[in-house]
Amino acid sequence: MRLTVGDERREEMGIKPNNSVTYAESNSPLCDAKADFWGGITPTMPALESLVSEIARTNIPILLVGEVGTGKKSFAHRIHRLSQHSDQPFVKITCASMKADTFEKDLGLGASGDGEDGLNEVGTLLFDEISELDPTCQRNLLYALPDGEAKPQHKMVAARIVSTTNKNLDEEMRMGRFRSSLYYRINGVCLRIPPLREHREDIPALAAFFLDKYAAEFGRVRPTLSSKGMERLLEHSWPGNIRELENTIKKVVALKDEWLALSGLTVFGGEQSATAAPVTPDNYSLKAVARAASREAERELILKVLARTHWNRKRAAQELQISYKSLRSKLKQMGRLETESV
């Protein structure tokens, strides 16, 4: 959903409309979308929410790190709603769309020409996927961010800064793709948002939340997932994380056919076989679930050891206490045989 501040309000703020910039008033539905579900039974999530509540009331720059679809923007909205500037607009900058030659204009820096910068009236400024900024924009942003002075100077951003990334910025800096000086400017506090596979226990509550949401949005009776449908959700690896789960539940409501909506899900991250039996309410067994769980546990252990040994297969085979030939066979089954060289 995209909700923008009215043209008069934007002109008053000195900012021109741009596809890279999304504006939302602090009390708009955009600030509540995906952000109404909080907590969970996995210890990680309440602990993360508690930390968010503590730091939201400060002006410390926050870096949110997580895979695609983990809910980084939802956490950014939550931080804004709990901040001292919750009555001011929330602005999202899509970093991949920013251009060096229009950078200052797009951000509204010095738009009025008298020191009252366009973004001074913004409460929270979100740089979405900040690693996508090109080098020139990174440099320009570094100069636009306050460096700890009591009051931002002319052509500096006065808003609370929140940034997101799905990349390893340490690696990006090592490869020369991200400025270290900018990293330390935006990384006052770094919060890691866990992937959904690390808090599977929250899937039933998330599914219920999205069932309620889309039943109301589509004007339909709220469906109830069968026990085997819920098993299917719990077995899936969710590479797209909460966003993928939300889209799946949306299909359940829209199609009014649970098994059709869930038929594309794979089990524990395995590739769906072309010869695999179609998903039906009758083809589940405890043995099949146990085998899938065992395969996933084996796969995760192999990949962890390979990562630790920098994909030295001989060393990895020794650590795993299996033969080199067996390891190659397992990698072939996983489709990872040629992923890295020894």
GUPAMI-120671 format. One record per residue (C-alpha): residue number from 1; x, y, z. Coordinates in pm, 1 decimal, padded with zeros to 6 digits. Each point is the difference from the previous one (the first is absolute). Layout:
<pts>
+-----+----------+----------+----------+
|  nr |       xx |       yy |       zz |
+-----+----------+----------+----------+
| NUM |        X |        Y |        Z |
...
+-----+----------+----------+----------+
</pts>
This chain:
<pts>
+-----+----------+----------+----------+
|  nr |       xx |       yy |       zz |
+-----+----------+----------+----------+
|   1 |  00000.0 |  00000.0 |  00000.0 |
|   2 |  00127.4 |  00347.2 | -00086.8 |
|   3 | -00133.5 |  00303.7 |  00180.0 |
|   4 |  00145.6 |  00343.4 | -00067.4 |
|   5 | -00028.7 |  00331.3 |  00169.4 |
|   6 | -00219.0 |  00242.0 | -00197.1 |
|   7 |  00156.9 |  00230.4 | -00257.1 |
|   8 | -00057.4 |  00310.5 |  00211.2 |
|   9 |  00168.1 | -00160.7 |  00299.1 |
|  10 |  00297.8 | -00109.9 | -00210.0 |
|  11 |  00039.3 |  00346.9 | -00147.6 |
|  12 | -00015.5 |  00142.2 |  00351.5 |
|  13 |  00282.4 | -00239.2 |  00098.8 |
|  14 |  00197.8 |  00100.6 | -00307.4 |
|  15 |  00014.2 | -00350.8 | -00146.5 |
|  16 | -00103.7 | -00088.2 | -00353.4 |
|  17 | -00171.2 | -00330.4 | -00086.1 |
|  18 |  00242.8 | -00275.6 | -00099.4 |
|  19 | -00028.7 | -00374.4 | -00060.1 |
|  20 |  00291.6 | -00063.2 |  00236.9 |
|  21 | -00173.8 |  00163.0 |  00295.3 |
|  22 | -00312.9 | -00123.5 |  00176.5 |
|  23 | -00166.2 |  00221.9 |  00258.8 |
|  24 | -00241.1 | -00106.1 |  00272.5 |
|  25 | -00162.2 |  00203.4 |  00272.7 |
|  26 |  00072.7 | -00149.7 |  00340.0 |
|  27 | -00364.1 | -00097.0 |  00057.8 |
|  28 | -00053.6 | -00147.0 | -00347.2 |
|  29 | -00083.0 | -00365.5 | -00072.5 |
|  30 |  00342.3 | -00035.1 | -00161.0 |
|  31 |  00160.3 |  00032.9 |  00339.7 |
|  32 | -00219.3 | -00283.7 |  00130.7 |
|  33 |  00024.9 | -00235.5 | -00295.8 |
|  34 |  00181.1 | -00321.3 |  00102.6 |
|  35 |  00088.5 |  00170.5 |  00328.0 |
|  36 | -00304.1 | -00101.4 |  00205.3 |
|  37 |  00138.0 | -00346.8 |  00073.2 |
|  38 |  00258.0 |  00007.2 |  00275.3 |
|  39 |  00133.1 | -00242.7 |  00253.3 |
|  40 | -00003.7 | -00374.4 | -00046.9 |
|  41 |  00092.1 | -00306.1 |  00199.1 |
|  42 |  00354.8 | -00026.1 | -00134.4 |
|  43 |  00226.9 |  00171.2 |  00258.3 |
|  44 |  00184.1 |  00194.8 | -00271.3 |
|  45 | -00299.0 |  00208.2 | -00107.1 |
|  46 | -00121.9 |  00140.1 |  00337.6 |
|  47 |  00363.5 |  00077.2 |  00084.4 |
|  48 |  00036.7 |  00186.1 | -00328.6 |
|  49 | -00324.4 |  00190.2 |  00059.9 |
|  50 |  00121.1 |  00100.1 |  00346.8 |
|  51 |  00323.2 |  00134.2 | -00147.3 |
|  52 | -00191.3 |  00188.4 | -00269.8 |
|  53 | -00219.0 |  00162.1 |  00267.4 |
|  54 |  00309.0 |  00116.0 |  00188.4 |
|  55 |  00195.9 |  00150.4 | -00288.1 |
|  56 | -00300.8 |  00144.1 | -00187.4 |
|  57 | -00021.2 |  00286.9 |  00250.4 |
|  58 |  00356.4 |  00108.9 | -00073.3 |
|  59 |  00136.1 |  00163.7 | -00314.1 |
|  60 |  00271.4 | -00261.3 | -00057.6 |
|  61 |  00028.2 | -00107.4 | -00366.2 |
|  62 | -00120.7 | -00358.1 | -00041.3 |
|  63 |  00112.0 | -00259.6 | -00253.0 |
|  64 | -00242.4 | -00288.9 | -00058.2 |
|  65 |  00164.4 | -00306.5 | -00153.1 |
|  66 | -00194.6 | -00296.5 | -00130.6 |
|  67 | -00087.7 | -00211.0 | -00299.7 |
|  68 | -00259.5 |  00110.7 | -00253.9 |
|  69 | -00350.3 | -00022.4 |  00143.5 |
|  70 |  00092.0 | -00018.7 |  00369.5 |
|  71 | -00192.8 |  00315.8 |  00086.2 |
|  72 |  00275.5 |  00262.1 |  00018.2 |
|  73 | -00231.5 |  00277.6 | -00118.9 |
|  74 | -00260.8 | -00104.7 |  00255.4 |
|  75 |  00259.5 |  00041.5 |  00273.6 |
|  76 |  00087.9 |  00342.6 | -00142.7 |
|  77 | -00367.3 |  00103.0 |  00019.3 |
|  78 | -00015.1 | -00133.8 |  00354.8 |
|  79 |  00305.3 |  00203.5 |  00099.0 |
|  80 | -00163.0 |  00310.9 | -00146.7 |
|  81 | -00329.2 | -00057.4 |  00182.3 |
|  82 |  00181.1 | -00035.7 |  00333.5 |
|  83 |  00233.9 |  00294.6 | -00056.7 |
|  84 | -00019.0 |  00358.7 |  00117.9 |
|  85 | -00079.5 |  00100.7 | -00360.0 |
|  86 | -00300.5 | -00227.5 | -00054.2 |
|  87 | -00219.2 |  00302.2 | -00081.4 |
|  88 |  00222.7 |  00087.7 | -00297.4 |
|  89 |  00008.5 | -00172.0 | -00341.1 |
|  90 |  00181.9 | -00325.7 | -00067.6 |
|  91 |  00194.2 |  00009.5 | -00328.7 |
|  92 |  00143.9 | -00302.8 | -00180.0 |
|  93 |  00285.5 |  00045.4 | -00245.2 |
|  94 |  00038.7 | -00282.1 | -00253.3 |
|  95 |  00378.0 |  00003.6 | -00027.9 |
|  96 |  00019.0 | -00204.6 | -00320.0 |
|  97 | -00189.6 |  00277.2 | -00182.4 |
|  98 |  00205.8 |  00293.8 |  00122.8 |
|  99 |  00204.6 |  00191.5 | -00261.0 |
| 100 |  00313.0 |  00199.2 |  00082.1 |
| 101 | -00096.0 |  00303.1 | -00210.7 |
| 102 | -00335.9 |  00043.3 |  00174.7 |
| 103 |  00096.9 | -00123.7 |  00348.0 |
| 104 | -00036.6 |  00328.6 |  00191.1 |
| 105 | -00316.3 |  00095.5 | -00185.6 |
| 106 | -00159.4 | -00339.9 |  00066.0 |
| 107 |  00073.3 |  00026.2 |  00370.9 |
| 108 | -00114.8 |  00362.8 |  00012.0 |
| 109 |  00328.6 |  00119.0 |  00147.0 |
| 110 |  00014.4 |  00377.6 |  00003.5 |
| 111 | -00310.0 |  00015.7 | -00217.4 |
| 112 | -00119.0 |  00327.1 |  00145.7 |
| 113 |  00341.7 |  00162.0 | -00033.0 |
| 114 | -00012.5 |  00161.6 |  00342.3 |
| 115 |  00130.5 | -00274.8 |  00223.8 |
| 116 | -00340.5 | -00149.9 |  00070.5 |
| 117 |  00067.9 | -00328.2 | -00174.0 |
| 118 | -00283.8 | -00196.8 | -00153.4 |
| 119 |  00054.9 | -00306.8 |  00218.8 |
| 120 |  00017.1 |  00188.7 |  00329.1 |
| 121 | -00373.1 | -00067.3 |  00048.3 |
| 122 |  00036.9 | -00374.4 | -00052.0 |
| 123 | -00005.8 | -00215.7 |  00311.6 |
| 124 |  00171.0 | -00314.8 | -00127.3 |
| 125 |  00195.9 | -00046.9 | -00322.0 |
| 126 |  00034.0 | -00362.0 | -00112.5 |
| 127 |  00274.7 | -00088.5 | -00247.4 |
| 128 | -00134.8 | -00324.4 | -00141.5 |
| 129 |  00277.7 | -00242.0 | -00105.9 |
| 130 |  00274.1 |  00256.1 |  00049.3 |
| 131 |  00261.7 | -00229.9 | -00152.6 |
| 132 | -00164.4 |  00068.2 | -00338.3 |
| 133 |  00117.4 |  00363.7 |  00000.2 |
| 134 |  00261.7 |  00064.6 | -00267.0 |
| 135 |  00341.2 |  00132.5 |  00117.3 |
| 136 | -00078.3 |  00364.2 | -00081.6 |
| 137 | -00330.0 | -00012.1 |  00189.1 |
| 138 |  00179.5 | -00162.3 |  00293.0 |
| 139 |  00243.1 |  00290.3 |  00010.6 |
| 140 | -00279.3 |  00256.9 | -00027.7 |
| 141 | -00198.1 | -00169.3 |  00276.0 |
| 142 |  00304.2 | -00004.9 |  00227.8 |
| 143 |  00029.2 |  00377.4 | -00034.4 |
| 144 | -00375.0 |  00042.2 |  00059.6 |
| 145 | -00013.4 | -00196.4 |  00326.8 |
| 146 |  00081.3 |  00168.4 |  00333.4 |
| 147 |  00328.9 | -00110.6 |  00154.2 |
| 148 | -00102.8 |  00042.2 |  00362.6 |
| 149 | -00031.4 |  00379.2 |  00011.7 |
| 150 | -00272.4 |  00133.0 |  00226.6 |
| 151 | -00191.8 |  00148.8 | -00290.6 |
| 152 |  00016.5 | -00110.1 | -00365.8 |
| 153 |  00146.6 |  00264.1 | -00228.6 |
| 154 | -00147.1 |  00133.6 | -00323.6 |
| 155 | -00048.1 | -00275.5 | -00259.4 |
| 156 |  00014.3 | -00268.1 |  00268.6 |
| 157 | -00276.5 | -00247.4 |  00076.4 |
| 158 | -00167.6 |  00078.3 |  00331.7 |
| 159 | -00230.2 | -00303.6 |  00006.4 |
| 160 |  00052.1 | -00321.9 |  00195.6 |
| 161 |  00197.3 | -00236.1 | -00226.2 |
| 162 | -00092.0 | -00365.8 | -00041.2 |
| 163 |  00167.9 | -00213.4 | -00267.0 |
| 164 | -00063.6 | -00353.5 | -00121.2 |
| 165 |  00211.5 | -00250.1 | -00189.3 |
| 166 | -00018.6 | -00364.7 | -00098.7 |
| 167 |  00373.3 | -00014.5 | -00067.5 |
| 168 |  00304.6 | -00053.7 |  00218.9 |
| 169 |  00135.3 |  00355.0 |  00016.1 |
| 170 |  00328.7 | -00117.9 |  00150.3 |
| 171 |  00053.6 | -00200.3 | -00317.8 |
| 172 | -00120.7 |  00290.6 | -00215.7 |
| 173 |  00256.6 |  00227.8 |  00166.5 |
| 174 |  00275.0 | -00260.0 | -00039.9 |
| 175 | -00079.1 | -00020.3 | -00372.3 |
| 176 |  00000.9 |  00380.1 | -00029.2 |
| 177 | -00368.9 |  00023.7 | -00087.7 |
| 178 | -00111.2 |  00187.1 |  00313.0 |
| 179 |  00167.5 |  00293.0 |  00173.2 |
| 180 |  00118.4 | -00086.1 |  00350.3 |
| 181 | -00048.9 |  00360.8 |  00113.4 |
| 182 | -00366.6 | -00016.2 | -00101.4 |
| 183 | -00040.4 | -00337.1 |  00170.0 |
| 184 |  00116.0 |  00139.4 |  00334.7 |
| 185 | -00225.4 |  00304.7 | -00043.6 |
| 186 | -00317.4 | -00206.9 | -00048.7 |
| 187 |  00086.1 | -00281.7 |  00239.5 |
| 188 | -00071.0 |  00154.5 |  00339.6 |
| 189 | -00182.9 | -00318.4 |  00097.4 |
| 190 | -00019.0 | -00307.9 | -00223.8 |
| 191 | -00299.8 | -00231.5 |  00033.2 |
| 192 | -00004.9 | -00338.2 | -00173.3 |
| 193 | -00347.3 | -00107.2 | -00109.3 |
| 194 | -00010.0 | -00381.1 |  00002.4 |
| 195 | -00128.1 | -00195.7 | -00301.0 |
| 196 | -00332.2 | -00177.0 |  00045.6 |
| 197 |  00166.7 | -00343.0 |  00006.9 |
| 198 |  00163.7 |  00104.5 |  00329.1 |
| 199 | -00334.9 |  00069.3 |  00168.4 |
| 200 | -00232.1 | -00258.1 | -00152.4 |
| 201 | -00200.8 | -00013.1 |  00322.6 |
| 202 | -00148.1 |  00337.0 | -00095.4 |
| 203 | -00138.3 | -00125.1 | -00334.0 |
| 204 | -00346.4 | -00097.0 |  00138.0 |
| 205 | -00050.8 |  00344.1 |  00156.7 |
| 206 |  00127.4 |  00177.3 | -00312.1 |
| 207 | -00225.6 | -00211.2 | -00219.4 |
| 208 | -00300.0 |  00084.8 |  00218.9 |
| 209 |  00089.3 |  00369.5 | -00019.0 |
| 210 |  00015.6 | -00005.9 | -00380.7 |
| 211 | -00319.1 | -00207.9 | -00026.7 |
| 212 | -00182.8 |  00268.7 |  00200.4 |
| 213 |  00160.4 |  00279.4 | -00201.9 |
| 214 | -00086.6 | -00131.6 | -00346.5 |
| 215 | -00341.5 | -00135.2 |  00090.3 |
| 216 | -00088.6 |  00354.3 |  00107.7 |
| 217 |  00171.2 |  00156.1 | -00303.6 |
| 218 | -00173.2 | -00232.0 | -00249.5 |
| 219 | -00333.8 |  00006.6 |  00183.7 |
| 220 | -00004.4 | -00377.0 |  00044.3 |
| 221 | -00065.9 | -00245.7 |  00278.5 |
| 222 |  00325.0 | -00073.2 |  00179.6 |
| 223 |  00119.8 | -00349.2 | -00099.4 |
| 224 |  00143.4 | -00241.3 |  00254.8 |
| 225 |  00310.2 | -00193.1 | -00093.0 |
| 226 | -00017.9 | -00376.4 |  00037.4 |
| 227 |  00253.2 | -00174.9 |  00223.5 |
| 228 |  00176.5 | -00139.4 | -00306.2 |
| 229 |  00003.1 |  00342.0 | -00162.4 |
| 230 |  00168.6 |  00138.6 |  00313.1 |
| 231 |  00248.2 | -00289.0 | -00011.9 |
| 232 |  00081.9 |  00105.2 | -00354.1 |
| 233 |  00069.2 |  00355.7 |  00113.7 |
| 234 |  00221.2 | -00122.8 |  00283.9 |
| 235 |  00197.3 | -00228.7 | -00232.9 |
| 236 |  00076.6 |  00259.7 | -00267.3 |
| 237 |  00343.4 |  00167.2 |  00013.0 |
| 238 | -00139.1 |  00351.5 | -00078.1 |
| 239 |  00287.1 |  00144.4 | -00205.0 |
| 240 | -00219.5 |  00308.2 | -00050.5 |
| 241 | -00064.7 |  00021.0 |  00374.8 |
| 242 | -00305.6 |  00182.3 |  00139.2 |
| 243 | -00073.0 |  00163.9 | -00335.3 |
| 244 | -00028.0 | -00342.6 | -00162.2 |
| 245 | -00222.1 | -00123.9 |  00284.4 |
| 246 | -00224.4 |  00304.5 | -00037.3 |
| 247 | -00035.6 | -00054.6 | -00374.9 |
| 248 | -00076.4 | -00367.8 |  00057.5 |
| 249 | -00275.2 |  00076.0 |  00250.8 |
| 250 | -00135.2 |  00267.4 | -00233.3 |
| 251 | -00035.4 | -00272.7 | -00266.4 |
| 252 | -00181.6 | -00223.9 |  00247.6 |
| 253 | -00258.6 |  00273.0 |  00058.0 |
| 254 | -00021.2 |  00109.7 | -00365.0 |
| 255 | -00025.0 | -00348.4 | -00153.5 |
| 256 | -00220.3 | -00145.3 |  00274.1 |
| 257 |  00190.5 | -00324.2 | -00058.4 |
| 258 |  00260.9 | -00079.4 |  00263.6 |
| 259 |  00169.2 | -00286.1 | -00181.9 |
| 260 |  00025.6 |  00182.6 | -00328.8 |
| 261 |  00151.6 |  00300.8 |  00177.0 |
| 262 |  00253.3 | -00213.9 |  00187.3 |
| 263 |  00089.1 | -00235.4 | -00285.3 |
| 264 |  00308.8 |  00199.4 | -00101.8 |
| 265 |  00169.3 | -00023.6 |  00339.3 |
| 266 |  00308.4 | -00218.0 |  00033.6 |
| 267 |  00101.0 | -00194.2 |  00309.5 |
| 268 |  00292.1 |  00132.0 |  00206.3 |
| 269 |  00167.7 |  00185.1 | -00284.5 |
| 270 |  00025.7 | -00297.8 | -00233.7 |
| 271 | -00061.1 |  00053.0 | -00369.1 |
| 272 | -00344.2 | -00120.7 | -00102.3 |
| 273 |  00042.1 | -00313.0 | -00211.1 |
| 274 | -00170.4 | -00014.2 | -00334.8 |
| 275 | -00105.3 | -00355.6 |  00086.4 |
| 276 | -00110.1 |  00078.6 |  00353.3 |
| 277 | -00351.6 | -00093.3 |  00091.9 |
| 278 | -00241.3 |  00294.8 | -00004.5 |
| 279 | -00090.7 |  00152.1 |  00332.5 |
| 280 | -00326.8 | -00140.8 |  00128.1 |
| 281 | -00147.2 | -00034.7 |  00347.3 |
| 282 |  00064.2 | -00376.7 | -00015.3 |
| 283 |  00367.6 | -00031.3 | -00091.0 |
| 284 |  00155.8 |  00093.1 |  00335.9 |
| 285 |  00165.4 | -00248.4 |  00234.7 |
| 286 |  00208.9 |  00034.2 |  00314.0 |
| 287 |  00285.3 | -00187.3 | -00169.5 |
| 288 |  00000.0 |  00242.4 | -00292.7 |
| 289 |  00016.8 |  00299.6 |  00234.7 |
| 290 |  00278.7 | -00164.9 |  00202.3 |
| 291 |  00199.6 | -00072.5 | -00315.2 |
| 292 | -00040.7 |  00359.2 | -00117.7 |
| 293 |  00114.1 |  00131.1 |  00338.7 |
| 294 |  00302.2 | -00230.4 | -00006.4 |
| 295 |  00096.3 |  00112.4 | -00352.5 |
| 296 | -00026.6 |  00365.2 |  00097.8 |
| 297 |  00210.5 | -00047.8 |  00314.6 |
| 298 |  00264.7 | -00183.2 | -00204.0 |
| 299 | -00005.6 |  00270.2 | -00269.4 |
| 300 |  00043.0 |  00283.0 |  00252.0 |
| 301 |  00290.1 | -00175.7 |  00175.8 |
| 302 |  00181.0 | -00067.6 | -00329.0 |
| 303 | -00037.3 |  00362.2 | -00114.9 |
| 304 |  00117.6 |  00134.3 |  00338.0 |
| 305 |  00312.6 | -00215.9 | -00004.5 |
| 306 |  00071.7 |  00092.8 | -00362.6 |
| 307 | -00036.4 |  00368.9 |  00081.7 |
| 308 |  00235.5 | -00039.1 |  00297.0 |
| 309 |  00259.5 | -00175.9 | -00217.4 |
| 310 | -00044.6 |  00248.8 | -00286.0 |
| 311 | -00141.7 | -00280.9 | -00214.7 |
| 312 |  00306.3 | -00220.7 |  00037.0 |
| 313 | -00183.8 | -00326.7 | -00054.9 |
| 314 |  00279.3 | -00225.0 |  00121.3 |
| 315 |  00021.0 |  00180.6 |  00334.0 |
| 316 | -00378.6 |  00011.6 |  00022.8 |
| 317 | -00025.4 | -00375.3 | -00061.4 |
| 318 |  00252.1 | -00060.7 |  00276.6 |
| 319 | -00194.7 |  00218.5 |  00245.2 |
| 320 | -00326.6 | -00169.5 | -00095.8 |
| 321 |  00170.0 | -00341.2 |  00038.0 |
| 322 | -00113.2 | -00120.2 | -00341.4 |
| 323 |  00192.3 | -00083.1 | -00315.5 |
| 324 |  00076.5 |  00262.5 | -00261.0 |
| 325 | -00201.2 | -00205.6 | -00249.7 |
| 326 | -00302.9 | -00001.4 |  00232.7 |
| 327 |  00019.8 |  00375.1 |  00043.9 |
| 328 |  00011.4 |  00054.3 | -00376.7 |
| 329 | -00301.8 | -00227.7 | -00037.5 |
| 330 | -00197.5 |  00193.2 |  00260.2 |
| 331 |  00093.6 |  00333.6 | -00159.7 |
| 332 | -00115.9 | -00133.5 | -00335.2 |
| 333 | -00335.7 | -00095.0 |  00153.9 |
| 334 | -00024.1 |  00351.5 |  00145.0 |
| 335 |  00085.8 |  00157.6 | -00336.0 |
| 336 |  00305.9 |  00165.7 |  00153.3 |
| 337 |  00281.8 | -00209.6 | -00149.2 |
| 338 |  00134.4 |  00280.1 | -00219.4 |
| 339 | -00087.4 |  00287.2 |  00233.1 |
| 340 |  00356.7 |  00060.2 |  00117.0 |
| 341 |  00339.0 | -00135.6 | -00099.3 |
| 342 |  00221.9 | -00186.7 |  00243.6 |
+-----+----------+----------+----------+
</pts>
